[in-house]
Amino acid sequence: MPTFTTDSDPPPTPPIEPALEDCCQSGCNPCIFDIYQDALERYRQALQQWQARQDAGAATLPGPRRQN
């Protein structure tokens, strides 16, 4: 089973939130804020998947050695 590290599996990058001025107020479909919300949802899902991979990888690492 492969071990993931943050070097080989970096966390996802969150989308950049548009400024209020970025909206043209023309009733576009989809609006830039709709696109941002979709991207934010995809980011949250990707972040959960990434965290699960990190947790699974950490579970496979050996623990500290005990000294007698």
PyMOL Python script that loads the backbone (N, CA, C, O; Angstrom):
from pymol import cmd

cmd.read_pdbstr("""\
ATOM      1  N   MET A   1       0.841  -1.169   0.000  1.00  0.00           N
ATOM      2  CA  MET A   1       0.000   0.000   0.000  1.00  0.00           C
ATOM      3  C   MET A   1       0.888   1.235   0.000  1.00  0.00           C
ATOM      4  O   MET A   1       1.803   1.332   0.818  1.00  0.00           O
ATOM      5  N   PRO A   2       0.634   2.195  -0.913  1.00  0.00           N
ATOM      6  CA  PRO A   2       1.493   3.376  -0.973  1.00  0.00           C
ATOM      7  C   PRO A   2       1.264   4.276   0.233  1.00  0.00           C
ATOM      8  O   PRO A   2       0.159   4.369   0.767  1.00  0.00           O
ATOM      9  N   THR A   3       2.329   4.926   0.640  1.00  0.00           N
ATOM     10  CA  THR A   3       2.247   5.889   1.723  1.00  0.00           C
ATOM     11  C   THR A   3       2.246   7.278   1.115  1.00  0.00           C
ATOM     12  O   THR A   3       3.113   7.608   0.306  1.00  0.00           O
ATOM     13  N   PHE A   4       1.286   8.084   1.497  1.00  0.00           N
ATOM     14  CA  PHE A   4       1.181   9.430   0.970  1.00  0.00           C
ATOM     15  C   PHE A   4       1.848  10.402   1.925  1.00  0.00           C
ATOM     16  O   PHE A   4       1.702  10.299   3.143  1.00  0.00           O
ATOM     17  N   THR A   5       2.572  11.332   1.365  1.00  0.00           N
ATOM     18  CA  THR A   5       3.149  12.408   2.154  1.00  0.00           C
ATOM     19  C   THR A   5       2.635  13.720   1.582  1.00  0.00           C
ATOM     20  O   THR A   5       2.104  13.757   0.472  1.00  0.00           O
ATOM     21  N   THR A   6       2.791  14.777   2.332  1.00  0.00           N
ATOM     22  CA  THR A   6       2.335  16.064   1.829  1.00  0.00           C
ATOM     23  C   THR A   6       3.152  16.499   0.626  1.00  0.00           C
ATOM     24  O   THR A   6       2.692  17.322  -0.166  1.00  0.00           O
ATOM     25  N   ASP A   7       4.365  15.956   0.473  1.00  0.00           N
ATOM     26  CA  ASP A   7       5.167  16.295  -0.702  1.00  0.00           C
ATOM     27  C   ASP A   7       4.597  15.650  -1.955  1.00  0.00           C
ATOM     28  O   ASP A   7       4.529  16.291  -3.004  1.00  0.00           O
ATOM     29  N   SER A   8       4.188  14.392  -1.858  1.00  0.00           N
ATOM     30  CA  SER A   8       3.673  13.688  -3.033  1.00  0.00           C
ATOM     31  C   SER A   8       2.168  13.846  -3.180  1.00  0.00           C
ATOM     32  O   SER A   8       1.617  13.519  -4.231  1.00  0.00           O
ATOM     33  N   ASP A   9       1.496  14.338  -2.151  1.00  0.00           N
ATOM     34  CA  ASP A   9       0.046  14.506  -2.178  1.00  0.00           C
ATOM     35  C   ASP A   9      -0.302  15.808  -1.463  1.00  0.00           C
ATOM     36  O   ASP A   9      -0.798  15.784  -0.337  1.00  0.00           O
ATOM     37  N   PRO A  10      -0.045  16.948  -2.114  1.00  0.00           N
ATOM     38  CA  PRO A  10      -0.309  18.223  -1.444  1.00  0.00           C
ATOM     39  C   PRO A  10      -1.805  18.437  -1.243  1.00  0.00           C
ATOM     40  O   PRO A  10      -2.615  17.882  -1.986  1.00  0.00           O
ATOM     41  N   PRO A  11      -2.174  19.228  -0.253  1.00  0.00           N
ATOM     42  CA  PRO A  11      -3.590  19.494  -0.041  1.00  0.00           C
ATOM     43  C   PRO A  11      -4.165  20.287  -1.207  1.00  0.00           C
ATOM     44  O   PRO A  11      -3.439  21.011  -1.888  1.00  0.00           O
ATOM     45  N   PRO A  12      -5.466  20.152  -1.438  1.00  0.00           N
ATOM     46  CA  PRO A  12      -6.077  20.918  -2.516  1.00  0.00           C
ATOM     47  C   PRO A  12      -6.035  22.412  -2.210  1.00  0.00           C
ATOM     48  O   PRO A  12      -5.974  22.821  -1.051  1.00  0.00           O
ATOM     49  N   THR A  13      -6.068  23.200  -3.245  1.00  0.00           N
ATOM     50  CA  THR A  13      -6.034  24.651  -3.108  1.00  0.00           C
ATOM     51  C   THR A  13      -7.458  25.197  -3.145  1.00  0.00           C
ATOM     52  O   THR A  13      -8.221  24.872  -4.055  1.00  0.00           O
ATOM     53  N   PRO A  14      -7.824  26.023  -2.167  1.00  0.00           N
ATOM     54  CA  PRO A  14      -9.184  26.557  -2.184  1.00  0.00           C
ATOM     55  C   PRO A  14      -9.377  27.538  -3.336  1.00  0.00           C
ATOM     56  O   PRO A  14      -8.425  28.181  -3.778  1.00  0.00           O
ATOM     57  N   PRO A  15     -10.609  27.647  -3.815  1.00  0.00           N
ATOM     58  CA  PRO A  15     -10.865  28.610  -4.886  1.00  0.00           C
ATOM     59  C   PRO A  15     -10.767  30.034  -4.341  1.00  0.00           C
ATOM     60  O   PRO A  15     -10.942  30.270  -3.145  1.00  0.00           O
ATOM     61  N   ILE A  16     -10.489  30.958  -5.221  1.00  0.00           N
ATOM     62  CA  ILE A  16     -10.398  32.365  -4.840  1.00  0.00           C
ATOM     63  C   ILE A  16     -11.803  32.969  -4.894  1.00  0.00           C
ATOM     64  O   ILE A  16     -12.479  32.914  -5.921  1.00  0.00           O
ATOM     65  N   GLU A  17     -12.217  33.538  -3.783  1.00  0.00           N
ATOM     66  CA  GLU A  17     -13.550  34.137  -3.727  1.00  0.00           C
ATOM     67  C   GLU A  17     -13.571  35.421  -4.555  1.00  0.00           C
ATOM     68  O   GLU A  17     -12.709  36.285  -4.393  1.00  0.00           O
ATOM     69  N   PRO A  18     -14.553  35.539  -5.436  1.00  0.00           N
ATOM     70  CA  PRO A  18     -14.620  36.766  -6.227  1.00  0.00           C
ATOM     71  C   PRO A  18     -15.035  37.954  -5.353  1.00  0.00           C
ATOM     72  O   PRO A  18     -15.759  37.797  -4.370  1.00  0.00           O
ATOM     73  N   ALA A  19     -14.571  39.118  -5.726  1.00  0.00           N
ATOM     74  CA  ALA A  19     -14.970  40.343  -5.032  1.00  0.00           C
ATOM     75  C   ALA A  19     -16.358  40.751  -5.524  1.00  0.00           C
ATOM     76  O   ALA A  19     -16.778  40.364  -6.615  1.00  0.00           O
ATOM     77  N   LEU A  20     -17.050  41.522  -4.723  1.00  0.00           N
ATOM     78  CA  LEU A  20     -18.373  41.978  -5.135  1.00  0.00           C
ATOM     79  C   LEU A  20     -18.322  42.704  -6.478  1.00  0.00           C
ATOM     80  O   LEU A  20     -19.258  42.616  -7.272  1.00  0.00           O
ATOM     81  N   GLU A  21     -17.231  43.416  -6.726  1.00  0.00           N
ATOM     82  CA  GLU A  21     -17.084  44.166  -7.976  1.00  0.00           C
ATOM     83  C   GLU A  21     -16.914  43.251  -9.193  1.00  0.00           C
ATOM     84  O   GLU A  21     -17.074  43.695 -10.330  1.00  0.00           O
ATOM     85  N   ASP A  22     -16.588  41.965  -8.954  1.00  0.00           N
ATOM     86  CA  ASP A  22     -16.392  41.029 -10.056  1.00  0.00           C
ATOM     87  C   ASP A  22     -17.711  40.641 -10.717  1.00  0.00           C
ATOM     88  O   ASP A  22     -17.719  40.162 -11.851  1.00  0.00           O
ATOM     89  N   CYS A  23     -18.817  40.844 -10.020  1.00  0.00           N
ATOM     90  CA  CYS A  23     -20.129  40.532 -10.584  1.00  0.00           C
ATOM     91  C   CYS A  23     -20.562  41.691 -11.469  1.00  0.00           C
ATOM     92  O   CYS A  23     -20.452  42.853 -11.079  1.00  0.00           O
ATOM     93  N   CYS A  24     -21.054  41.370 -12.663  1.00  0.00           N
ATOM     94  CA  CYS A  24     -21.449  42.423 -13.606  1.00  0.00           C
ATOM     95  C   CYS A  24     -22.891  42.887 -13.391  1.00  0.00           C
ATOM     96  O   CYS A  24     -23.341  43.832 -14.039  1.00  0.00           O
ATOM     97  N   GLN A  25     -23.614  42.226 -12.484  1.00  0.00           N
ATOM     98  CA  GLN A  25     -24.997  42.600 -12.169  1.00  0.00           C
ATOM     99  C   GLN A  25     -25.926  42.504 -13.375  1.00  0.00           C
ATOM    100  O   GLN A  25     -26.925  43.220 -13.446  1.00  0.00           O
ATOM    101  N   SER A  26     -25.605  41.626 -14.319  1.00  0.00           N
ATOM    102  CA  SER A  26     -26.421  41.469 -15.528  1.00  0.00           C
ATOM    103  C   SER A  26     -27.318  40.242 -15.468  1.00  0.00           C
ATOM    104  O   SER A  26     -28.010  39.937 -16.439  1.00  0.00           O
ATOM    105  N   GLY A  27     -27.316  39.544 -14.359  1.00  0.00           N
ATOM    106  CA  GLY A  27     -28.141  38.349 -14.227  1.00  0.00           C
ATOM    107  C   GLY A  27     -27.598  37.165 -15.000  1.00  0.00           C
ATOM    108  O   GLY A  27     -28.362  36.332 -15.487  1.00  0.00           O
ATOM    109  N   CYS A  28     -26.292  37.086 -15.112  1.00  0.00           N
ATOM    110  CA  CYS A  28     -25.656  35.976 -15.835  1.00  0.00           C
ATOM    111  C   CYS A  28     -26.072  34.635 -15.215  1.00  0.00           C
ATOM    112  O   CYS A  28     -26.292  34.524 -14.009  1.00  0.00           O
ATOM    113  N   ASN A  29     -26.168  33.644 -16.068  1.00  0.00           N
ATOM    114  CA  ASN A  29     -26.468  32.289 -15.596  1.00  0.00           C
ATOM    115  C   ASN A  29     -25.463  31.340 -16.230  1.00  0.00           C
ATOM    116  O   ASN A  29     -25.582  31.024 -17.414  1.00  0.00           O
ATOM    117  N   PRO A  30     -24.485  30.883 -15.479  1.00  0.00           N
ATOM    118  CA  PRO A  30     -24.325  31.066 -14.038  1.00  0.00           C
ATOM    119  C   PRO A  30     -23.584  32.360 -13.713  1.00  0.00           C
ATOM    120  O   PRO A  30     -22.774  32.856 -14.496  1.00  0.00           O
ATOM    121  N   CYS A  31     -23.886  32.874 -12.554  1.00  0.00           N
ATOM    122  CA  CYS A  31     -23.193  34.055 -12.035  1.00  0.00           C
ATOM    123  C   CYS A  31     -21.817  33.620 -11.530  1.00  0.00           C
ATOM    124  O   CYS A  31     -21.607  32.451 -11.207  1.00  0.00           O
ATOM    125  N   ILE A  32     -20.902  34.554 -11.468  1.00  0.00           N
ATOM    126  CA  ILE A  32     -19.564  34.234 -10.974  1.00  0.00           C
ATOM    127  C   ILE A  32     -19.616  33.685  -9.546  1.00  0.00           C
ATOM    128  O   ILE A  32     -18.772  32.881  -9.152  1.00  0.00           O
ATOM    129  N   PHE A  33     -20.618  34.127  -8.773  1.00  0.00           N
ATOM    130  CA  PHE A  33     -20.749  33.622  -7.403  1.00  0.00           C
ATOM    131  C   PHE A  33     -21.291  32.197  -7.385  1.00  0.00           C
ATOM    132  O   PHE A  33     -20.967  31.428  -6.480  1.00  0.00           O
ATOM    133  N   ASP A  34     -22.113  31.834  -8.374  1.00  0.00           N
ATOM    134  CA  ASP A  34     -22.568  30.442  -8.505  1.00  0.00           C
ATOM    135  C   ASP A  34     -21.384  29.541  -8.839  1.00  0.00           C
ATOM    136  O   ASP A  34     -21.242  28.448  -8.291  1.00  0.00           O
ATOM    137  N   ILE A  35     -20.542  30.015  -9.741  1.00  0.00           N
ATOM    138  CA  ILE A  35     -19.355  29.252 -10.137  1.00  0.00           C
ATOM    139  C   ILE A  35     -18.438  29.075  -8.923  1.00  0.00           C
ATOM    140  O   ILE A  35     -17.879  27.999  -8.709  1.00  0.00           O
ATOM    141  N   TYR A  36     -18.290  30.137  -8.136  1.00  0.00           N
ATOM    142  CA  TYR A  36     -17.459  30.061  -6.933  1.00  0.00           C
ATOM    143  C   TYR A  36     -18.032  29.047  -5.949  1.00  0.00           C
ATOM    144  O   TYR A  36     -17.281  28.249  -5.389  1.00  0.00           O
ATOM    145  N   GLN A  37     -19.340  29.059  -5.728  1.00  0.00           N
ATOM    146  CA  GLN A  37     -19.959  28.115  -4.794  1.00  0.00           C
ATOM    147  C   GLN A  37     -19.751  26.673  -5.257  1.00  0.00           C
ATOM    148  O   GLN A  37     -19.494  25.791  -4.438  1.00  0.00           O
ATOM    149  N   ASP A  38     -19.860  26.430  -6.556  1.00  0.00           N
ATOM    150  CA  ASP A  38     -19.605  25.084  -7.095  1.00  0.00           C
ATOM    151  C   ASP A  38     -18.149  24.681  -6.852  1.00  0.00           C
ATOM    152  O   ASP A  38     -17.864  23.556  -6.441  1.00  0.00           O
ATOM    153  N   ALA A  39     -17.238  25.618  -7.114  1.00  0.00           N
ATOM    154  CA  ALA A  39     -15.813  25.334  -6.908  1.00  0.00           C
ATOM    155  C   ALA A  39     -15.523  25.107  -5.422  1.00  0.00           C
ATOM    156  O   ALA A  39     -14.698  24.262  -5.075  1.00  0.00           O
ATOM    157  N   LEU A  40     -16.188  25.848  -4.556  1.00  0.00           N
ATOM    158  CA  LEU A  40     -15.988  25.697  -3.123  1.00  0.00           C
ATOM    159  C   LEU A  40     -16.469  24.324  -2.656  1.00  0.00           C
ATOM    160  O   LEU A  40     -15.826  23.697  -1.814  1.00  0.00           O
ATOM    161  N   GLU A  41     -17.577  23.860  -3.189  1.00  0.00           N
ATOM    162  CA  GLU A  41     -18.080  22.523  -2.832  1.00  0.00           C
ATOM    163  C   GLU A  41     -17.114  21.435  -3.307  1.00  0.00           C
ATOM    164  O   GLU A  41     -16.836  20.486  -2.574  1.00  0.00           O
ATOM    165  N   ARG A  42     -16.604  21.574  -4.531  1.00  0.00           N
ATOM    166  CA  ARG A  42     -15.621  20.602  -5.031  1.00  0.00           C
ATOM    167  C   ARG A  42     -14.359  20.625  -4.168  1.00  0.00           C
ATOM    168  O   ARG A  42     -13.772  19.580  -3.887  1.00  0.00           O
ATOM    169  N   TYR A  43     -13.949  21.822  -3.753  1.00  0.00           N
ATOM    170  CA  TYR A  43     -12.771  21.946  -2.883  1.00  0.00           C
ATOM    171  C   TYR A  43     -13.004  21.233  -1.551  1.00  0.00           C
ATOM    172  O   TYR A  43     -12.137  20.497  -1.080  1.00  0.00           O
ATOM    173  N   ARG A  44     -14.166  21.448  -0.946  1.00  0.00           N
ATOM    174  CA  ARG A  44     -14.460  20.812   0.341  1.00  0.00           C
ATOM    175  C   ARG A  44     -14.443  19.293   0.220  1.00  0.00           C
ATOM    176  O   ARG A  44     -13.942  18.602   1.107  1.00  0.00           O
ATOM    177  N   GLN A  45     -14.985  18.775  -0.870  1.00  0.00           N
ATOM    178  CA  GLN A  45     -14.969  17.326  -1.085  1.00  0.00           C
ATOM    179  C   GLN A  45     -13.544  16.830  -1.280  1.00  0.00           C
ATOM    180  O   GLN A  45     -13.155  15.807  -0.715  1.00  0.00           O
ATOM    181  N   ALA A  46     -12.766  17.552  -2.078  1.00  0.00           N
ATOM    182  CA  ALA A  46     -11.375  17.168  -2.317  1.00  0.00           C
ATOM    183  C   ALA A  46     -10.572  17.236  -1.019  1.00  0.00           C
ATOM    184  O   ALA A  46      -9.696  16.404  -0.783  1.00  0.00           O
ATOM    185  N   LEU A  47     -10.870  18.224  -0.184  1.00  0.00           N
ATOM    186  CA  LEU A  47     -10.157  18.351   1.089  1.00  0.00           C
ATOM    187  C   LEU A  47     -10.486  17.181   2.011  1.00  0.00           C
ATOM    188  O   LEU A  47      -9.598  16.658   2.686  1.00  0.00           O
ATOM    189  N   GLN A  48     -11.739  16.769   2.048  1.00  0.00           N
ATOM    190  CA  GLN A  48     -12.113  15.607   2.859  1.00  0.00           C
ATOM    191  C   GLN A  48     -11.410  14.347   2.359  1.00  0.00           C
ATOM    192  O   GLN A  48     -10.928  13.544   3.158  1.00  0.00           O
ATOM    193  N   GLN A  49     -11.353  14.174   1.046  1.00  0.00           N
ATOM    194  CA  GLN A  49     -10.679  13.003   0.477  1.00  0.00           C
ATOM    195  C   GLN A  49      -9.188  13.055   0.790  1.00  0.00           C
ATOM    196  O   GLN A  49      -8.586  12.039   1.136  1.00  0.00           O
ATOM    197  N   TRP A  50      -8.594  14.237   0.668  1.00  0.00           N
ATOM    198  CA  TRP A  50      -7.171  14.392   0.962  1.00  0.00           C
ATOM    199  C   TRP A  50      -6.904  14.075   2.438  1.00  0.00           C
ATOM    200  O   TRP A  50      -5.942  13.382   2.766  1.00  0.00           O
ATOM    201  N   GLN A  51      -7.770  14.593   3.329  1.00  0.00           N
ATOM    202  CA  GLN A  51      -7.573  14.347   4.761  1.00  0.00           C
ATOM    203  C   GLN A  51      -7.692  12.860   5.072  1.00  0.00           C
ATOM    204  O   GLN A  51      -6.947  12.333   5.898  1.00  0.00           O
ATOM    205  N   ALA A  52      -8.621  12.188   4.416  1.00  0.00           N
ATOM    206  CA  ALA A  52      -8.773  10.742   4.630  1.00  0.00           C
ATOM    207  C   ALA A  52      -7.509  10.009   4.185  1.00  0.00           C
ATOM    208  O   ALA A  52      -7.077   9.064   4.844  1.00  0.00           O
ATOM    209  N   ARG A  53      -6.918  10.438   3.076  1.00  0.00           N
ATOM    210  CA  ARG A  53      -5.664   9.810   2.627  1.00  0.00           C
ATOM    211  C   ARG A  53      -4.547  10.065   3.630  1.00  0.00           C
ATOM    212  O   ARG A  53      -3.740   9.177   3.901  1.00  0.00           O
ATOM    213  N   GLN A  54      -4.495  11.286   4.185  1.00  0.00           N
ATOM    214  CA  GLN A  54      -3.455  11.609   5.162  1.00  0.00           C
ATOM    215  C   GLN A  54      -3.638  10.776   6.416  1.00  0.00           C
ATOM    216  O   GLN A  54      -2.670  10.256   6.971  1.00  0.00           O
ATOM    217  N   ASP A  55      -4.891  10.650   6.865  1.00  0.00           N
ATOM    218  CA  ASP A  55      -5.168   9.850   8.059  1.00  0.00           C
ATOM    219  C   ASP A  55      -4.816   8.382   7.826  1.00  0.00           C
ATOM    220  O   ASP A  55      -4.257   7.726   8.705  1.00  0.00           O
ATOM    221  N   ALA A  56      -5.145   7.873   6.639  1.00  0.00           N
ATOM    222  CA  ALA A  56      -4.830   6.475   6.322  1.00  0.00           C
ATOM    223  C   ALA A  56      -3.313   6.283   6.250  1.00  0.00           C
ATOM    224  O   ALA A  56      -2.795   5.262   6.703  1.00  0.00           O
ATOM    225  N   GLY A  57      -2.616   7.243   5.691  1.00  0.00           N
ATOM    226  CA  GLY A  57      -1.159   7.149   5.607  1.00  0.00           C
ATOM    227  C   GLY A  57      -0.513   7.227   6.973  1.00  0.00           C
ATOM    228  O   GLY A  57       0.472   6.536   7.231  1.00  0.00           O
ATOM    229  N   ALA A  58      -1.050   8.058   7.853  1.00  0.00           N
ATOM    230  CA  ALA A  58      -0.499   8.182   9.206  1.00  0.00           C
ATOM    231  C   ALA A  58      -0.738   6.910  10.001  1.00  0.00           C
ATOM    232  O   ALA A  58       0.064   6.555  10.864  1.00  0.00           O
ATOM    233  N   ALA A  59      -1.835   6.224   9.715  1.00  0.00           N
ATOM    234  CA  ALA A  59      -2.139   4.991  10.437  1.00  0.00           C
ATOM    235  C   ALA A  59      -1.170   3.873  10.073  1.00  0.00           C
ATOM    236  O   ALA A  59      -0.994   2.928  10.843  1.00  0.00           O
ATOM    237  N   THR A  60      -0.540   3.973   8.904  1.00  0.00           N
ATOM    238  CA  THR A  60       0.385   2.922   8.484  1.00  0.00           C
ATOM    239  C   THR A  60       1.819   3.201   8.922  1.00  0.00           C
ATOM    240  O   THR A  60       2.696   2.353   8.760  1.00  0.00           O
ATOM    241  N   LEU A  61       2.060   4.396   9.479  1.00  0.00           N
ATOM    242  CA  LEU A  61       3.413   4.720   9.929  1.00  0.00           C
ATOM    243  C   LEU A  61       3.695   4.023  11.258  1.00  0.00           C
ATOM    244  O   LEU A  61       2.799   3.886  12.091  1.00  0.00           O
ATOM    245  N   PRO A  62       4.922   3.589  11.452  1.00  0.00           N
ATOM    246  CA  PRO A  62       5.244   2.960  12.739  1.00  0.00           C
ATOM    247  C   PRO A  62       5.214   3.998  13.849  1.00  0.00           C
ATOM    248  O   PRO A  62       5.554   5.162  13.636  1.00  0.00           O
ATOM    249  N   GLY A  63       4.810   3.572  15.020  1.00  0.00           N
ATOM    250  CA  GLY A  63       4.758   4.456  16.176  1.00  0.00           C
ATOM    251  C   GLY A  63       6.134   4.600  16.807  1.00  0.00           C
ATOM    252  O   GLY A  63       7.097   3.968  16.371  1.00  0.00           O
ATOM    253  N   PRO A  64       6.221   5.431  17.834  1.00  0.00           N
ATOM    254  CA  PRO A  64       7.522   5.599  18.507  1.00  0.00           C
ATOM    255  C   PRO A  64       7.930   4.312  19.221  1.00  0.00           C
ATOM    256  O   PRO A  64       7.084   3.555  19.696  1.00  0.00           O
ATOM    257  N   ARG A  65       9.214   4.084  19.287  1.00  0.00           N
ATOM    258  CA  ARG A  65       9.731   2.891  19.951  1.00  0.00           C
ATOM    259  C   ARG A  65       9.731   3.093  21.450  1.00  0.00           C
ATOM    260  O   ARG A  65      10.052   4.171  21.950  1.00  0.00           O
ATOM    261  N   ARG A  66       9.374   2.058  22.143  1.00  0.00           N
ATOM    262  CA  ARG A  66       9.404   2.106  23.601  1.00  0.00           C
ATOM    263  C   ARG A  66      10.771   1.665  24.093  1.00  0.00           C
ATOM    264  O   ARG A  66      11.372   0.732  23.561  1.00  0.00           O
ATOM    265  N   GLN A  67      11.234   2.335  25.088  1.00  0.00           N
ATOM    266  CA  GLN A  67      12.498   1.921  25.700  1.00  0.00           C
ATOM    267  C   GLN A  67      12.186   1.189  26.991  1.00  0.00           C
ATOM    268  O   GLN A  67      11.288   1.571  27.742  1.00  0.00           O
ATOM    269  N   ASN A  68      12.937   0.140  27.233  1.00  0.00           N
ATOM    270  CA  ASN A  68      12.723  -0.654  28.464  1.00  0.00           C
ATOM    271  C   ASN A  68      13.480  -0.055  29.601  1.00  0.00           C
ATOM    272  O   ASN A  68      13.430  -0.573  30.717  1.00  0.00           O
TER     273      ASN A  68
END
""", "prot")
cmd.dss("prot")
cmd.show_as("cartoon", "prot")
cmd.util.cbc("prot")
cmd.orient("prot")
